Amino acid sequence: WSIYGYREEHHVFFSAHQKSLSEEYGLKVYLCRRHHRESPDAVHQNQRNRRILETKGQQAFEERYGHKKFIEIFKKNYI
């Protein structure tokens, strides 16, 4: 994705109880406003793109802590 203007912090897992976990484990990316929340492709508008980030976030977490711990903490498998 191209950058359109400044970038905004996006918590990969952003439901009410998961946002703090994303913060704690560094599962954040920086997206331009358009791809964060303002276009049909934005992760807050587009389930496919949201899933891509969630899958990548889970993979990154599991490389460091393992699959079992991811499921224990996040209670869901995104892969």
Phi and psi in radians as a Rosetta constraint file:
Dihedral C 1 N 2 CA 2 C 2 CIRCULARHARMONIC -1.434 0.35
Dihedral N 2 CA 2 C 2 N 3 CIRCULARHARMONIC 2.781 0.35
Dihedral C 2 N 3 CA 3 C 3 CIRCULARHARMONIC -1.636 0.35
Dihedral N 3 CA 3 C 3 N 4 CIRCULARHARMONIC 2.211 0.35
Dihedral C 3 N 4 CA 4 C 4 CIRCULARHARMONIC -2.025 0.35
Dihedral N 4 CA 4 C 4 N 5 CIRCULARHARMONIC 1.664 0.35
Dihedral C 4 N 5 CA 5 C 5 CIRCULARHARMONIC 1.436 0.35
Dihedral N 5 CA 5 C 5 N 6 CIRCULARHARMONIC -2.729 0.35
Dihedral C 5 N 6 CA 6 C 6 CIRCULARHARMONIC -1.280 0.35
Dihedral N 6 CA 6 C 6 N 7 CIRCULARHARMONIC 2.928 0.35
Dihedral C 6 N 7 CA 7 C 7 CIRCULARHARMONIC -1.871 0.35
Dihedral N 7 CA 7 C 7 N 8 CIRCULARHARMONIC 2.590 0.35
Dihedral C 7 N 8 CA 8 C 8 CIRCULARHARMONIC -2.024 0.35
Dihedral N 8 CA 8 C 8 N 9 CIRCULARHARMONIC 2.551 0.35
Dihedral C 8 N 9 CA 9 C 9 CIRCULARHARMONIC -1.304 0.35
Dihedral N 9 CA 9 C 9 N 10 CIRCULARHARMONIC 2.299 0.35
Dihedral C 9 N 10 CA 10 C 10 CIRCULARHARMONIC -2.179 0.35
Dihedral N 10 CA 10 C 10 N 11 CIRCULARHARMONIC 2.169 0.35
Dihedral C 10 N 11 CA 11 C 11 CIRCULARHARMONIC -1.381 0.35
Dihedral N 11 CA 11 C 11 N 12 CIRCULARHARMONIC 2.136 0.35
Dihedral C 11 N 12 CA 12 C 12 CIRCULARHARMONIC -0.982 0.35
Dihedral N 12 CA 12 C 12 N 13 CIRCULARHARMONIC -0.760 0.35
Dihedral C 12 N 13 CA 13 C 13 CIRCULARHARMONIC -1.891 0.35
Dihedral N 13 CA 13 C 13 N 14 CIRCULARHARMONIC 1.937 0.35
Dihedral C 13 N 14 CA 14 C 14 CIRCULARHARMONIC -2.135 0.35
Dihedral N 14 CA 14 C 14 N 15 CIRCULARHARMONIC 0.253 0.35
Dihedral C 14 N 15 CA 15 C 15 CIRCULARHARMONIC -1.163 0.35
Dihedral N 15 CA 15 C 15 N 16 CIRCULARHARMONIC 2.938 0.35
Dihedral C 15 N 16 CA 16 C 16 CIRCULARHARMONIC -0.899 0.35
Dihedral N 16 CA 16 C 16 N 17 CIRCULARHARMONIC -0.807 0.35
Dihedral C 16 N 17 CA 17 C 17 CIRCULARHARMONIC -1.561 0.35
Dihedral N 17 CA 17 C 17 N 18 CIRCULARHARMONIC -0.203 0.35
Dihedral C 17 N 18 CA 18 C 18 CIRCULARHARMONIC -1.706 0.35
Dihedral N 18 CA 18 C 18 N 19 CIRCULARHARMONIC -0.318 0.35
Dihedral C 18 N 19 CA 19 C 19 CIRCULARHARMONIC -1.053 0.35
Dihedral N 19 CA 19 C 19 N 20 CIRCULARHARMONIC -0.755 0.35
Dihedral C 19 N 20 CA 20 C 20 CIRCULARHARMONIC -1.160 0.35
Dihedral N 20 CA 20 C 20 N 21 CIRCULARHARMONIC -0.565 0.35
Dihedral C 20 N 21 CA 21 C 21 CIRCULARHARMONIC -1.198 0.35
Dihedral N 21 CA 21 C 21 N 22 CIRCULARHARMONIC -0.704 0.35
Dihedral C 21 N 22 CA 22 C 22 CIRCULARHARMONIC -1.037 0.35
Dihedral N 22 CA 22 C 22 N 23 CIRCULARHARMONIC -0.720 0.35
Dihedral C 22 N 23 CA 23 C 23 CIRCULARHARMONIC -1.113 0.35
Dihedral N 23 CA 23 C 23 N 24 CIRCULARHARMONIC -0.840 0.35
Dihedral C 23 N 24 CA 24 C 24 CIRCULARHARMONIC -1.059 0.35
Dihedral N 24 CA 24 C 24 N 25 CIRCULARHARMONIC -0.701 0.35
Dihedral C 24 N 25 CA 25 C 25 CIRCULARHARMONIC -1.730 0.35
Dihedral N 25 CA 25 C 25 N 26 CIRCULARHARMONIC 0.120 0.35
Dihedral C 25 N 26 CA 26 C 26 CIRCULARHARMONIC 1.241 0.35
Dihedral N 26 CA 26 C 26 N 27 CIRCULARHARMONIC 0.480 0.35
Dihedral C 26 N 27 CA 27 C 27 CIRCULARHARMONIC -1.576 0.35
Dihedral N 27 CA 27 C 27 N 28 CIRCULARHARMONIC 1.277 0.35
Dihedral C 27 N 28 CA 28 C 28 CIRCULARHARMONIC -2.367 0.35
Dihedral N 28 CA 28 C 28 N 29 CIRCULARHARMONIC 2.646 0.35
Dihedral C 28 N 29 CA 29 C 29 CIRCULARHARMONIC -2.311 0.35
Dihedral N 29 CA 29 C 29 N 30 CIRCULARHARMONIC 2.891 0.35
Dihedral C 29 N 30 CA 30 C 30 CIRCULARHARMONIC -2.052 0.35
Dihedral N 30 CA 30 C 30 N 31 CIRCULARHARMONIC 2.102 0.35
Dihedral C 30 N 31 CA 31 C 31 CIRCULARHARMONIC -2.155 0.35
Dihedral N 31 CA 31 C 31 N 32 CIRCULARHARMONIC 2.610 0.35
Dihedral C 31 N 32 CA 32 C 32 CIRCULARHARMONIC -1.157 0.35
Dihedral N 32 CA 32 C 32 N 33 CIRCULARHARMONIC 2.759 0.35
Dihedral C 32 N 33 CA 33 C 33 CIRCULARHARMONIC -0.965 0.35
Dihedral N 33 CA 33 C 33 N 34 CIRCULARHARMONIC -0.696 0.35
Dihedral C 33 N 34 CA 34 C 34 CIRCULARHARMONIC -1.032 0.35
Dihedral N 34 CA 34 C 34 N 35 CIRCULARHARMONIC -0.767 0.35
Dihedral C 34 N 35 CA 35 C 35 CIRCULARHARMONIC -1.567 0.35
Dihedral N 35 CA 35 C 35 N 36 CIRCULARHARMONIC -0.117 0.35
Dihedral C 35 N 36 CA 36 C 36 CIRCULARHARMONIC -1.532 0.35
Dihedral N 36 CA 36 C 36 N 37 CIRCULARHARMONIC -0.842 0.35
Dihedral C 36 N 37 CA 37 C 37 CIRCULARHARMONIC -2.639 0.35
Dihedral N 37 CA 37 C 37 N 38 CIRCULARHARMONIC -0.046 0.35
Dihedral C 37 N 38 CA 38 C 38 CIRCULARHARMONIC -1.945 0.35
Dihedral N 38 CA 38 C 38 N 39 CIRCULARHARMONIC -0.001 0.35
Dihedral C 38 N 39 CA 39 C 39 CIRCULARHARMONIC -2.270 0.35
Dihedral N 39 CA 39 C 39 N 40 CIRCULARHARMONIC 2.951 0.35
Dihedral C 39 N 40 CA 40 C 40 CIRCULARHARMONIC -1.049 0.35
Dihedral N 40 CA 40 C 40 N 41 CIRCULARHARMONIC -0.385 0.35
Dihedral C 40 N 41 CA 41 C 41 CIRCULARHARMONIC -1.528 0.35
Dihedral N 41 CA 41 C 41 N 42 CIRCULARHARMONIC -0.133 0.35
Dihedral C 41 N 42 CA 42 C 42 CIRCULARHARMONIC -1.108 0.35
Dihedral N 42 CA 42 C 42 N 43 CIRCULARHARMONIC 2.504 0.35
Dihedral C 42 N 43 CA 43 C 43 CIRCULARHARMONIC -1.108 0.35
Dihedral N 43 CA 43 C 43 N 44 CIRCULARHARMONIC -0.410 0.35
Dihedral C 43 N 44 CA 44 C 44 CIRCULARHARMONIC -1.463 0.35
Dihedral N 44 CA 44 C 44 N 45 CIRCULARHARMONIC -0.095 0.35
Dihedral C 44 N 45 CA 45 C 45 CIRCULARHARMONIC -2.047 0.35
Dihedral N 45 CA 45 C 45 N 46 CIRCULARHARMONIC -0.346 0.35
Dihedral C 45 N 46 CA 46 C 46 CIRCULARHARMONIC -2.153 0.35
Dihedral N 46 CA 46 C 46 N 47 CIRCULARHARMONIC 1.903 0.35
Dihedral C 46 N 47 CA 47 C 47 CIRCULARHARMONIC -1.099 0.35
Dihedral N 47 CA 47 C 47 N 48 CIRCULARHARMONIC -0.642 0.35
Dihedral C 47 N 48 CA 48 C 48 CIRCULARHARMONIC -1.059 0.35
Dihedral N 48 CA 48 C 48 N 49 CIRCULARHARMONIC -0.829 0.35
Dihedral C 48 N 49 CA 49 C 49 CIRCULARHARMONIC -1.206 0.35
Dihedral N 49 CA 49 C 49 N 50 CIRCULARHARMONIC -0.610 0.35
Dihedral C 49 N 50 CA 50 C 50 CIRCULARHARMONIC -1.071 0.35
Dihedral N 50 CA 50 C 50 N 51 CIRCULARHARMONIC -0.780 0.35
Dihedral C 50 N 51 CA 51 C 51 CIRCULARHARMONIC -1.100 0.35
Dihedral N 51 CA 51 C 51 N 52 CIRCULARHARMONIC -0.641 0.35
Dihedral C 51 N 52 CA 52 C 52 CIRCULARHARMONIC -1.019 0.35
Dihedral N 52 CA 52 C 52 N 53 CIRCULARHARMONIC -0.838 0.35
Dihedral C 52 N 53 CA 53 C 53 CIRCULARHARMONIC -1.167 0.35
Dihedral N 53 CA 53 C 53 N 54 CIRCULARHARMONIC -0.678 0.35
Dihedral C 53 N 54 CA 54 C 54 CIRCULARHARMONIC -1.132 0.35
Dihedral N 54 CA 54 C 54 N 55 CIRCULARHARMONIC -0.708 0.35
Dihedral C 54 N 55 CA 55 C 55 CIRCULARHARMONIC -1.097 0.35
Dihedral N 55 CA 55 C 55 N 56 CIRCULARHARMONIC -0.827 0.35
Dihedral C 55 N 56 CA 56 C 56 CIRCULARHARMONIC -1.107 0.35
Dihedral N 56 CA 56 C 56 N 57 CIRCULARHARMONIC -0.666 0.35
Dihedral C 56 N 57 CA 57 C 57 CIRCULARHARMONIC -1.117 0.35
Dihedral N 57 CA 57 C 57 N 58 CIRCULARHARMONIC -0.759 0.35
Dihedral C 57 N 58 CA 58 C 58 CIRCULARHARMONIC -1.104 0.35
Dihedral N 58 CA 58 C 58 N 59 CIRCULARHARMONIC -0.749 0.35
Dihedral C 58 N 59 CA 59 C 59 CIRCULARHARMONIC -1.061 0.35
Dihedral N 59 CA 59 C 59 N 60 CIRCULARHARMONIC -0.743 0.35
Dihedral C 59 N 60 CA 60 C 60 CIRCULARHARMONIC -1.125 0.35
Dihedral N 60 CA 60 C 60 N 61 CIRCULARHARMONIC -0.763 0.35
Dihedral C 60 N 61 CA 61 C 61 CIRCULARHARMONIC -1.070 0.35
Dihedral N 61 CA 61 C 61 N 62 CIRCULARHARMONIC -0.814 0.35
Dihedral C 61 N 62 CA 62 C 62 CIRCULARHARMONIC -1.184 0.35
Dihedral N 62 CA 62 C 62 N 63 CIRCULARHARMONIC -0.488 0.35
Dihedral C 62 N 63 CA 63 C 63 CIRCULARHARMONIC -1.070 0.35
Dihedral N 63 CA 63 C 63 N 64 CIRCULARHARMONIC -0.560 0.35
Dihedral C 63 N 64 CA 64 C 64 CIRCULARHARMONIC -1.665 0.35
Dihedral N 64 CA 64 C 64 N 65 CIRCULARHARMONIC -0.701 0.35
Dihedral C 64 N 65 CA 65 C 65 CIRCULARHARMONIC -2.030 0.35
Dihedral N 65 CA 65 C 65 N 66 CIRCULARHARMONIC -0.279 0.35
Dihedral C 65 N 66 CA 66 C 66 CIRCULARHARMONIC 1.671 0.35
Dihedral N 66 CA 66 C 66 N 67 CIRCULARHARMONIC 2.770 0.35
Dihedral C 66 N 67 CA 67 C 67 CIRCULARHARMONIC -1.141 0.35
Dihedral N 67 CA 67 C 67 N 68 CIRCULARHARMONIC -0.782 0.35
Dihedral C 67 N 68 CA 68 C 68 CIRCULARHARMONIC -0.998 0.35
Dihedral N 68 CA 68 C 68 N 69 CIRCULARHARMONIC -0.772 0.35
Dihedral C 68 N 69 CA 69 C 69 CIRCULARHARMONIC -1.166 0.35
Dihedral N 69 CA 69 C 69 N 70 CIRCULARHARMONIC -0.647 0.35
Dihedral C 69 N 70 CA 70 C 70 CIRCULARHARMONIC -1.027 0.35
Dihedral N 70 CA 70 C 70 N 71 CIRCULARHARMONIC -0.838 0.35
Dihedral C 70 N 71 CA 71 C 71 CIRCULARHARMONIC -1.129 0.35
Dihedral N 71 CA 71 C 71 N 72 CIRCULARHARMONIC -0.708 0.35
Dihedral C 71 N 72 CA 72 C 72 CIRCULARHARMONIC -1.041 0.35
Dihedral N 72 CA 72 C 72 N 73 CIRCULARHARMONIC -0.703 0.35
Dihedral C 72 N 73 CA 73 C 73 CIRCULARHARMONIC -1.492 0.35
Dihedral N 73 CA 73 C 73 N 74 CIRCULARHARMONIC -0.847 0.35
Dihedral C 73 N 74 CA 74 C 74 CIRCULARHARMONIC -1.640 0.35
Dihedral N 74 CA 74 C 74 N 75 CIRCULARHARMONIC -0.215 0.35
Dihedral C 74 N 75 CA 75 C 75 CIRCULARHARMONIC 1.115 0.35
Dihedral N 75 CA 75 C 75 N 76 CIRCULARHARMONIC 0.328 0.35
Dihedral C 75 N 76 CA 76 C 76 CIRCULARHARMONIC -2.767 0.35
Dihedral N 76 CA 76 C 76 N 77 CIRCULARHARMONIC 2.602 0.35
Dihedral C 76 N 77 CA 77 C 77 CIRCULARHARMONIC -1.856 0.35
Dihedral N 77 CA 77 C 77 N 78 CIRCULARHARMONIC 2.086 0.35
Dihedral C 77 N 78 CA 78 C 78 CIRCULARHARMONIC -1.687 0.35
Dihedral N 78 CA 78 C 78 N 79 CIRCULARHARMONIC -0.100 0.35
